[in-house]
Amino acid sequence: MDLSLLISTFLTVFLAELGDKTQLATVALSGTSDRPLAVFLGSSSALVLASLLGAMAGGSIASLIPTEWLQLVAAVGFLIIGSQLLLRRNSDGSAEDDLVDS
């Protein structure tokens, strides 16, 4: 097993998940339940399954499409999603409201 790949993957996913909507949903579910262990087991199982699906799909796609193209598509996808979020946020005026409210 490639230990450096394991560590870099763990750190990347861990940092990406901090404050993510999945973590916030887990906090909300745990706060409305008196069974935090059940919430933990359910949310961690879901994350493991989603990661398994992503790793399997990534491995399959990588054998068909060159890595450079996959990275380009992912980068463009993130740029499109990010710009849409920024434009939508600015077009409805909520960004200015957030500054006033703080």
N, C-alpha and C positions, 0 to 999 in steps of 0.2 A: 504494500500500500504506500502511496506517495504521501508522506506526512505533511510536506509543505503545501500540497494541494488541499489536503484535508483541513489544515489550519486556515488557509486563505479563504476557502469556501465557507467554513464556519464563521469566521470574522465578517465576511461580506454579508452573509445572510443575517447574522445576528444584528449587525449595525443597521441593515436595511429594514429589519422588522421593528426596531425600537421606535415607538411612537406611530407605527403603522396602524391603519384602520383595523387590521386583524388583532393587534394587541389591545386597541381601545375597545373592540367588541368583547374580547376576553375579560377585560377589566369590568365592563358593564355587566356581562353575564355573571361574573363572580360576585359582583356587588349586589345582584338581585337574588342570589342563591346562598344557601347556607352549606353548600357542598363544593368548596373550592377545588378539592381533589378531582371531582368529576369534571369540572370545567377545564382544569388543567389537562386531564387525560383526553378529553374530547378535542380541545384546541391543538394540543401537541400531535395527536393522531392525524388531524386534518392537515397540519403543516407538513408532517412526514409524508403523507400520501400525495399532497400537491408537489412537494419536492421530488418525490419518486417519479411522478408523471412528467415533470419538467426535465429531469435528468434523462429519462428514457426517450422523450421526444427530442431533446437536444442531441443525444447520441445518434438517433435515427436520421435526423435532419442533417447533422454534420457529415454523415457518410454520403449524402446526396448533393449537398451544396458546399462550396468552399467556405472556410472559416471567415475569410475577409468579407464575403458577401453577407454572411450571417451577422457579423459585427456591424456592418453598414446598415443593414435592415433594422437591427435593434436600435442603433443610434438614431436613425431617422424616425423610427417609431416613438422613441422617448422624446425627441424634439417636437414632433407633432402633438403628442399628448400634453407635454408641458406648455407649448404655446397656446393650445386650445384652452387649457386651464387658466393661463394668465389672461388671455383675451376675454374669456367668459367672465372672469372675476372683474376685470376692468370695465367691461361693457355694462354690467348691471350696477356699477357704482359701489359694490360692497368693499372694495379695497380702501376707498376713501372713508367709508363708514367705520371700518376697522381701526383706521388711524385716529379717528375722532373719538371712538369709544375707549381707546387705551389710555 
